[in-house]
Amino acid sequence: MMAVGHARAATRSLCAAIGAVLSTGLAFDAAAAPVEFSEGFLIGGEAIDMARYANGNPLPAGDYAVDVHVNGEYLRSQDIRFVIEDDPQIAVPCLTPALVRGLPLKPAFLEALPAEENRCVDLPALVGGASTTFDSGELQLSLSIPQAAQAIAARGFVAPELRDDGITAAFIDYSANHYRSQGNDSSYLGLQGGLNLGAWRLRHRASFTHGSQGTRHQVISSHLQRDIPRWNSQLLLGQGNTGGELFESVPFTGVRVASDERMLPDSLRGYAPVVQGIAEGNAVVTIRQNGSIIHESNVAPGPFTIEDLYPTNFGGDLDVSVTEADGRVQRFSVNFSAVPQALRAGSSRFAVTAGELRDTGNTLQALRFTEGTYARGVNNRLTVLGGAQLGEDYRALLSGAAVNTAIGAFGADITHSRARLRGSEAVTGNSFRVNYQRYVARTGTNFGLAAYRYSTRGFLSLNDVARAQSDDWGYGQRARQRYQVNFSQKVGQRSNLYLSGGHVAYWDSARRRNDFQVGFQSTLGRVNYGVSALRFRLGDGRQDTRYSFTLSVPLGRSANAPRASTQLSQADTGRQSQLGISGSLGESRALSYSLSGAQGSGQNSHSAYAAWQGSRGNLNAGYSRSGDYRSLSLGASGSVVLHSGGLNLGAPVGEGFALVQAPGAQGARIGSSTDLRVARNGYALLPHISPYRWNIIDLDPSGLPIEVELLQTSQRVAPTAGGIVRVPFQVRRERTLFIDATDALGQPLPFAAVVQTEDGAPAGVVGQGGVIQLRGAQDSGALIVDPDGKRRCRIDYRMPDAPDAYGLSWSQAVCVPQPLPPESLQAGTPEQEEGAAP
């Protein structure tokens, strides 16, 4: 490996040293003239025989870590053997049968590969029209394969055998908040713990709340999960939630096998919603689904948007509460139900669940049930779907279809239920649902989701039955009809009009629930402004409507310039005006801040908020003063990962994440736009990666000491869902010595002459001005310059006691002429045949 490393250093040094000279000194005649190098371009010192560089920057035979690209796309990094074939000066890559089998070739070409694994495959001879190109400067092997020879594969697809299940590791993801208001304290801690063993993922999600009423612990879910690649599905054992694609989502304890569309390529893939609102001051946003808190965070005054929800299932309305610093609460709902999306012809989606209902809020009877759903694309326009739910004294059957038309996509289904409540006579009913989705690119009109459902009096869902069995009053809380709509319209090039809302009416109750948001947003130069109306519920259940106008202006021209914003709002509870300044600091804008003052409800309020997003976790703090109220909020979130290489801290992790391993490259940055760096133990925690897709991970060497060399700066990995993958980078840490050498007469050494160690290992080339860059220098040693030529000489070097002011180690030396070894004299060299003397 040391020889290989020196060869790599020699290759890169040579490319840097003679690249400019070759570009001007090479004369190329496309007709037939061979490449020639004019030695007249070399100034100072005698020239060496440049014939070995006639075809570029040659490599000596050996093993090299190279990047393999196929038709311009990165495939993988691997060690490839380079061998001498036709030209003794140039080594060429040996494509083994194992390497060729990893190329996207049709089976007929793979069957023609030789059985001997050590043989080199002539790819152009095997595949007509194929070609092989090697860039020695970048150590990149580029293979071109004609389309006719490529195996048919959908764009973006990663074969199961190329997916990485990851390593054995454990982690804890945490989110903690503490609030103090008028001497009352309350705290929240959300935890997600995980353990990965091969393809199995053990997950446990829980929350702790502490306040004046004591401490409460709630388990959100606890389950064991793994992939079933053959079925493009996931197996879940334990606590989870059924999907809400067809039937209403229910929490359960049992077993579930369901399709996972993420395993499909992008071209074959058929929703967590965005939660938006406005906070009057420093506030706490809590989002619940099915009675469980799935998200809670501190927000600064003004409009907020939450896009990174981790819902417990694919359906179920989100209940959003915004708690202000003075204790006031506004509540609204965000309808969250998946559209019955059309499937491509021949594709299908299924889910099978068996277990018992899990009570998350002391409102459900633990009924045993099974559920199965199936959808299949019949052709490009029609998708049929169906399902069944069977439980104790309950059954429901569903059938429907989705149709693509010129005026939009329609979905319709009907569910028939039959239930018996506490020994009473059976009740039956039907529920009808119609969905519509349409996007008109020409006008910028988008009906993201429009849905209507009507249920007859006798219709009961599985949740309804479980509530009624637990509490007779639960029977009267059944929805009769509901509709929801999400609409947006692009106005001009810089403006957007949006509307979202929903309505729910209940049987045996005059209660209605109406929630909507409507607004207009636009920009004028660098100024942003908007008007909006929001319907929400107060803490006592009464509904109110807030009308708002917002204006945001940058205070400077730089990208990090702060922005001044103002907000005027009117509601039944009063009028409020707010003025604030917000911005971010730092190269990666890790620190964000907000200062604001507001006037309304007969009193003034002031708020300050700051948040830090660091590579080892996130922190936030806020302070508010409103009349006699004082409040303080503190928050922290992050993750702790335990693995065989040690313990690493990081930002909150997603479903899966990566551990970048680069021992010896402490401080190296992951990518170029983040402040995520390799820690002292040689690892960096990359908190988010996409499952079943190639993720390109780059390591930026800038800022590393000169003695540290990254043998790779880019890797790719395709993890499975929930995988914790290790992404290793080869790092070599060696001392570098710059030798300013001359010959015995004080003249510069031959430019581009090969340099070797005494034992014949490649050590680089002579650069401009006779300078030799020696990596892996010992305290002292010897080098041979132009070992096979007429300028052969020997340099004895010694490392200086200390580097110079720039951190570089320099040495001066004289290259003493040295005769050729006896074996070279016996073989004869071109110089000797010409009678040249050193």
N, C-alpha and C positions, 0 to 999 in steps of 0.2 A: 504493500500500500504506500510505503514511503516513496518508492520509485514512481509509482503512478502519480502521487501527489506532486513530485518534482516535475514530472512530465507535463502535468496540467499547468503548473506555474510557468514552465518554459514556454508552453504554447501561448498563454496569455501575454507574457512579457514580449515574446517575439511579435505578436500581433500589434502590440502598442508601439514597439520600437520601429518596425519597418513598414507599417501600414501606409503611412503617408508617402514614403519613398517608393514603394511598389506602385502606388496609384499614379505616380508621374513617370516612373522609369520603365513600366511595362508597355510594350508595343504589341497590339493584338490585331492580327488580320483575320477577319471572320472567314475569309475564303479558304486559306490553307496555311498561312504563315504561322509557325510555332511561336509561343510566347518567349520573348527575349527580355533580358534585363540589361540596361546600359550601366556599366560600372562607373561611367563618367559622372553620374549623379552623386557618387559617394565622395565626400570631401574629408581629407585628413586620414592618414594611415593608408596601408595597403589593403586592397580589396581581397576578399576570399572568393572561392568558387561559389557563385550564386546559382548554379544549375539546380540545386536542391529546392530552391524557392521559385522555380519557373512556373509551377502549378499552384502557387499560393503558399500557405503556411503548413508545411507537412508535419505529420505526427510520427514519432517512432512507434514501433510495435509495442503493444501492451494493453492493459485493461484501463478503460476510462469511464467515469460516470458522466453520461450524456443525457440530454433532454431529447426525447423522441417525439416528433410532430408528424401527423398524418394529414395530408391535404390542408396544411396551414393551421391545424388545431392540435393543441398539446395533448399527448396521449399519456406519457409517463416518463419518469426518470429512472434509469437503470444502468448498471455496469455492462459495457459492451466490449468485447475483445476486438482489437485492431490487429490485422495480420498483413504481412507483405505478400503481394501477388505479382503483378506485372512489373511495377516500378520499384526497384529496391530502395528508393528514397522516400516513398510514400506508403504509409500503412492505410488500409481501407477497413471499414467496419465489417465484421462478420455477423451476418443476420442468421441466427440459429433458428431451427424449426420452432422452438418454444417461443421466440420473439414473433415470428411470422404468424403463429397461431393466435396471438393476441391482437392481430390486425383485423379490421372489418372486411374480411374476404368471404366470398361465397364458398360453400362447403366443397365444391369441386376442386378449388385451388388448395384447400387445406388437406384434402385427401391425397394430393400429389406430392406432399412434403416427404423428404427422406426420413427413414426410421432412425438413422444415426443422429443423436442430439448434438454431437460435436461438429457436424458438417456445416459449412457455410452455404446458405441458400442464395442463389442468384435471382433476386426478386424480378428484375426486368425480363429474365428468361422465363420465369414461372408465370408472370402476369404481363401480357402484352400491353405496352403503353405505360407501364410503371417505371418509376425512376427513383434514384437514391442520391441525395446531396448531403454533404457534411460541411458544416461551418466550424472550422477548428478554432476560430476566435471566440465563438459563443458556445462551443462544444454542443452543437445542436445537430441532430440527425433528422433530416426532412425527407419523408417518404411521400411520393405522389402515386395514388392508386386511381385508375380510371373508374368512372361511375359504374360502368357495365360490370366491373369485377367486384364491386362492393356488395356486401351482404345487406339485405333490405332491413333497415332499422329506423324506427321513428325518431325524429329529431329530439334530442335531450334524453334519450333512454339510456340508462345505466344497467347493464346486465346484472342479475343477482350475484354471479360469481365475482363481480368486481366491487360489490358493495362491502363496506367495512363495518363489521359488528362492533368494533372498538375493543377497548381493554377492560380489565377488571378494575373498577374504581368506585368510590362512594363520594357523595356530595350532599351538601345542605344548602339550599337556596332560602334566603330569609328576607323579610320585609318588616321593619319595625317602625312604629310611630308612637310618640308620646305627646299628650296635650295637657296643658294646664290652663284653666280658665276660672277666674274668681275663686282661687284656692282649691278647686276640684281637679283631680288628676284622673286621666284615663289613658290606657295603653293598649296597643294592638301589636301582635306578633304573628305573622304568617310564615309558615315553614313548609318547604317541600324537600323531603329527604329522598335520596335515591341510591340504589346499589346496582351496578351492572356486573353480570357474570356471563360472559360469552354473549349469546343472543338474547338472554333474559334480562328484563328490566324490572326491578322492584321499586315502586313509587309509593310514597305516603305524603298526603297533603293534610295539614291541620292548621288551626288558628287558635290563638289565645287572646282573650280580651280581659282587661282588668279595669275596674272602675269602682264607683261607690257601692255597687251591688255585689261586689266580690269578683272572683275570677271564674271565667268560663272557658272550657276547652271544647272545641268542635272539630270532629274529623270530617274532612270534606271527601276524601277518597283514599283508599289503600288497595293496591292491586299489583299483580304480577302480569307482565306483558311481553310478547315477543312477536316477531314476524312469521308469517307463513308465505314465503315467496311464491310457491307454486300456485296459490290462489290469489296472489296480490292482496293479502288481507292481514289483519292483526288478530291475535288471540289475547283475550283479557280474562284473567282469573281474579276474582275479588270484588271490590267495590268500584262501581263506575256508573255511567249513565248511558241509556240507550240513545241512539241518534234520533234527531227530530225531523228527519227527512219526510216521513210519511205519518207515523203515529206521533202523538205527543210524547216528548221525552220524559222518561221516568228514571229516578235513581234506583239502583238495584245492587244486590249482592249475589254473585253467581258467576256464570261464564258467558262470554260473548265472543263471537267470531264475526268480523265485519270487514268488508272491502275497504282498502285504503287507496284512494285515487292518487296519492302522492307517489306510489310505486309506478304509476303509468307515466309515459313520456309526456312532455308538455303538449304535444300535438294531439293527445288522446284524452286529456283531462276535461272533464266537463267544464261559510260566509261568516267571521266575527264582525259585528257592526262597529262603526266609529261612534263614540259617545262625545257629544259636544254640549257645552253649556257656558254659563257666565257666573263667575264668583264675584261677590261684592267686596270681599276682603280675603285675607288668608283663610282658606277653607279646606275642609276634608271631603274628598269625593269617595263615596262608598258605593260599590256596585254589587248587587246581589242577583243570584240566579237560583231559582228553586229554593229560596230561603237561605242559601249559603253565600257568604261573602267570597267573591272570586277576585275582587280587586279593591284596594284602598290606597289612596295617595294624597299627599298634600299638594295644593295648587296655589299659585299666586293670584292676586286680584285680577279680574278681567276674564276674557274668553279663554276657555281651555278645550283641548281636544285630547282624547285618550284613544290611541289606535292600537296599542299592544296588549289587548285583552287576551287572557288565557281561559276561555270559557270551558266549563266542565262538559259541554256537549254541543251539538250543532243546532240546537233549538231551545226555545224558552225565553220569554220576555226578560229583559234586564231592568231591574228596579234601581234607579239612580237617586241617591240622596246627597245633597250638598249642604254640609254643616258649616255655618259661618262661625267666626270667632266669638260672637256674642251669644251663641247657642241657637240662633234661628236656623231652621231647616227648610229647604225646598226639595221637593221630590218630583220626579217625572219618570216615565217609562220609555224604554227604547224597544220597539218590537223587534224580535229576533226570531225569524223562522226561515228555514231554508227553502228556496224555490225548487219545485220539482224540475230539475234541469234535464233537458233532452240529452240522450246519449247517442254516440255514434253508432252507425249500423254494425251490428254484431257484438257490441260491447255490453257488459252487464254489471250490475252492482247488487250486492246482497248483504244481509245481516241476520244473524241468528243469536238470540239471547235466551237464557234459561236461568231462573233464580227466584228471589223474592224481593218485593219492594223494600227499599231502605228508607226509613223515616229520617229526614234531615231537619225537621222542625216540629216534631211531636204532633203531627197532623195526619199521618198516614198509617193505616193498618198494614202490617207486614204480610201482604198476600203473595202467594207463590204464583208464578206466571211464566209463560214462554211467549216469545215474539219472533216472528220471521218476516222479512221484507225482501222483495226482489224487483228489480227493474231491468229492462232490456231494450236496447235500441233495435227496432224492427228495420227501419231504413233511415235515410237521412232526414226525414220529416217526422216520423212517428216513434214515440217511446211508450211502451206499456209498462205498468207497474202494479204491484199488488202486495198484500200482506195480511197477516193474521195475528191476533193477540188472544191467548187463551189463559185464563186465570181462574181462581176459585170463584165459582158462581158468576163467571163473566166470560164473554167472548165477543170479539169484534173482527169483522172482515172488511178489507179495503180493496178497492180497485180503481184504476184511473189511467190517465194517459197524458202525455205532453206532446204538443204539436208545434212545429216551427212553421210560421207562415210569413208572407211578405210584409204583413203589418205588425209582426211581433211574435213572441213565443207565448203560447197559452198552455196552462196546466189545469186539469180538473180531476177531482177524485170524489168518491163517495164512501163513507164509512158507516157500516151498519153494526149496531151494538145490541147485546142482550145481556141483562144483568138481573140478579136477585139480591135484594138488600135485606139482611137479617131475617130471613125466612118469609118475607113478603112475596107477593106474586111478582113474576118476572116483568120487567119493563124493557121495552125496545124503542129504538129511535135511530135516526139517521143524521149524519153531518155531511154537509156539502161544502166543497172548497173550490174556488176558482182563483187562479194566479195569472198574472200578466207581466211580461217584461219586454222592454223595447228600448233600443238606443238608435237614434238617428244621427249619424256622424255629420251629415251635411248641415244640419241645423244646430248640432250640439245639444240635442234633447235626449234626456235619459230618464226613463221610468225604471229606476233600479229595482223596484219591487212594488207591485200593486196586488193586493190579495183581499179576498172576501170569503168569510166562512159563516154559514148558518147552520145551527143545530136545532133539531126538534126537541120538544119538551122531554121526550123519553130517552134522548141520547145521553149516554154516560161514557166518559173516557175511563181508562184504568185508574187514573188519579182521582177522578170523581168517586168511583166506587170505594177506593181505599180511604178517602176522606169521610164518606158517608158511613162506612163500617166503623170508623173511629169516632165519629161525632155526627149525630142526627142532623145538626145544623149545617153540616157540610154539603148536604144535598141541595140546599138553596143557593149555593154559590156557583152555580153552573152558568157558563157563558151561553147566551142565546145567539148573538151575532157579534162579529168583530170584523173590522176592515182596517187596513193599513196601507200607506202609500209612501214611497220615497221618490221624489221628483227633483231633477235639476235641469236647468236651462242655461246654456252659455249665451251671454249677451255681448256681442262684439268680441274683441280679442282679450279684454282684460276684466270682464265682469261675469258674474255667475249668480243666478237666481236659484234658490233651493227651497224645497218644502218636504217635510217629513212629519208624519203623524199617524194617529190611530184612534179608534173608537171601539169600546166594548160595552155591550148591554147584557144584562143577566136575567135569567128566569126568576120569577117570584121575587123580584126586587126592582124598585124604581131607581136604584143606583146606576149611574153611568160613569164611565171613565173616558175622558177625552185628553189626549196629549198631542201637541203639535209644535213644530218649529218651522218658521218661515223667515227667510232672510234674503238680503241682496248684498253681495260683496263685490268690490271693484278697486282698481288702482288708478291713480292719476300721477304719472311720473313715478316717484318713489314713495308716494303717499298712499296709504291703504285706508279705505273707509267702508262702512257697512251699516245697514239697518236690519233689525230683526225683531221678531215677536216670539215669545216662548210661553206656552201654557204649562203651568206646574201646580203642584199641590203643596199647601202649607203644612206645617207640622200637625195642625188639628184636623186635617183632611179637607179643608176648604180649598177651592181652586182659585188661582189668580193668573193674570196674564201680564207679562213684562214686555214693554216696548223699549228698544234700545237703539242708540246711535253710537258708533265707535269710529274713532279717527286715530291713525298712527302715522307719525312723521319721524324720519331719521334725523339725528342730530350730528350730521357729518357725512362724509362721502366714503369712508372706508367700510369694508365688509363687516367689521366688528363695531361700527358706530352704534351707540345706544339709540333707542327709539322712545320718543315721547308719545303718550297715548292719552286720549280722553274718552270718557264714556258717559252718556246721558241716558237715563232710564226712567220709565214711568210705569207704576203698577198701582193696584188698589191699595197696597200697603204704604204707598208714598212715592215720592220722587227722589232720585239720587243722582249726584254728579260726581265724577271721579277723574283724577288727573294722576298720571304715573309715568315713571321712567323705567325702562327695562333694557337689558343688554347682556353681553357675555364677555368674558375676559380669557386671555390665554391663547396660545397658538392653536390649540385644538378646541377652543371655546368651551372648555370643561366647566368653567364657573359661570353660572347665570344668576342674575340678580333682578330684583324688582322693588321699587319704592313707590308708594302711592298714598294719596290722601283723598278722602271722600267726604261728601256732605249730603245728608239726607235724614229723614225721620226726626228732624229737629236737633241733630247732633253731628259732630264731626268725628271722623275716624282716620287713623293713620296706620299704615302697614309697611312692613319690610320683610322681604323673602329672599333667600339665597339657596342655591342648589349646586352641588359639586358632583360631577360624574368622573370618577377616577378609575384607574385600571384595577384597583383592588376593592372597589365598592363605591357606592353613591351615598352622599349625605345631603340633607336639606334642613333648613331652619326657618322659622317665621315668627314674627312678633306683630301683634295688633293691639291697638288701643281705640276704643270706641266709647265715649262717655265715661261711665264708671267701670266699664269692662276692660279687663286686661287678659290677654291670652298669649301663650307661648306654645309653639309646636316644634318638635324635633323628629327627624326621621333618618333612617339608615336602611340600606338594602345592599345585598351582595350575595356572594357564594363562597363556600369553603369546599375544596376538593382534595380528597385523600387518594393517593395512587402510589404505585411502586416507586416512583421517583421522588416522593416527598409530599409536602402539603403546599397548596397554592390558594391564594385569595384572589377573587375577581369580582367583576360586576355581576348583577343577576343573570343567570343562565337561562337559555331557552330549553326547548325539549331535548336538544342534544347540543354538545359543544365539543371543542377541540383543545387538546393540550399540545402546544407547539414545543417540540423538544430541540434545543440547540445548545448543548453543553459547551461551555467556553465562550459563548456569545452573549454574556450578560449585558443588558442594556440595549440590545438590538431591537429595533422597532418592528412590530408586525404591521405590514402595509405602510403606506406613506401618509395617510390622512388621520391616523389615530395616535394616541399616546400610549398604546399598549406595548409593553416591552418585556423582554425575557428577564425573568427574576434570577436571583442568585443561585437557585438550584438548577438552572438551565432550562426552566419551563416557563411558558406563558399561557394564560388561560384565555382562549378566544371564545366568548360566551355564546355566540350564535352561529350556527351553520345550517344549511338546508339539507334535509334528508333525501336520499335517493337521487341526488344531483351532484355533479362535479363542483366542488368548491375550490377555487384557486386561492392559495395562501402564500403571500409574499413576505419575505424577510428582508428588511432594508439594512444594508451593511454600513450606511453612512454613520459616522460618529464612532465606529468601533476602532480600537487600537490597530496600528498597522500590522502587528504580529498576528492578528486574528483574520483568518480567511474562511469565507463561506464557500463550500464546495457546491452548494445549491442555494439559490435565492428564491426559488419558486417550487411549490409542491401542490398537488391536488389530491383531494380525497372525496369519496362519495359514501357518507355514513348511512347506516340504517336509522330508522326513527328511534330517538332516545339514545343513540350511540355516543359514547365518550371515546373519541378517536385520538390516537397519538400520531402526530405529524412530525417525523424526525427530519432534521436538517444536519448534514455532515459539516462539522466545523473543525478546522485545523488551526491550532495555536502554535505559531513558530516565530522565532526571532528573525528579523529581516536586517541584513547588512548591505549597505551600498558601498561598493568598492570602486574607487576612482583609480583605474589601473592604466599603466602605460607599458610599452615594450622596453627593452634594455636601453634603447636610444632615446627614450623619453617621448616617443611618438604614440598617438592613440592606437589602441588595439583595433583589429579589423571589425568593422561594423557588422552585426548579425552573426558573428562567429559563435559556434556552439560551445557551451561551457558544461563540463562534467566534473563530478567528484573523482577522487583518486580511484574509487572502485568502479567507475564507469556509469554511475547513475546520472541521468540528466539533471542539470542544475540551472538551466536558463540559457540566455544568449547575451552577447555584448550589446549594450544599448548605445544611444547617442552619446558622443563625447567619451567613449570608452568606459562608460559606467556599467557595472554589473550589479544587478539586484539579486541577492542571494537570500532565498527563504530557507528557514530551518538551519540557520548558521549555528555552528558550534562555537565554543569559546575560542578555538583555534582549529585550523585545518588547511587543506590544500585543494586547489582547483586546477583543472587542465583546460586550456583554451585551444579551440580548433584542434581537437585530439587527432583527427585523421588527415589534417592538411599540412601545408608547408609552413604555416605560422604557429605550429604547435609550441606552447610554452606553459610554464607552471607558475601559479600564484600561491604564495603562503600568506594567509590572512589571520588576523586576531581581532576579536570583538573589542571595541573600546570599553573603557570602564564605565562611561555614562553617555547617554544620547545627547544630541545637541539641543538648542533652544526650541526646535520644532519637533522634538521627540524622535528624531531619526538617528540611526547609528551609521557613522561613516568611517571608512578606512581608506588609506592610500597604499598602493602596492605596485611593485614592478614585476612584470611577467617575464620570467627567466626562460630563454629558449631551451627546448627539451627535444631530444631526438625521438623519432617514431619508434615504437616498440618493435622487437624482432619479428613478431608475427605479421605486422603491417608491412615490414620490408619484404618478407617472403611473398606475401600476396601481391604486393605492388600496388601503387596508387597512381591515379592519373598524373599527379604532380611529379612523381618520381619518373614516370615514363617520359615526361616531357623534359626531364633533366633539371627540374626546378630545385633550387636549394633554399633552405630556410634562411 
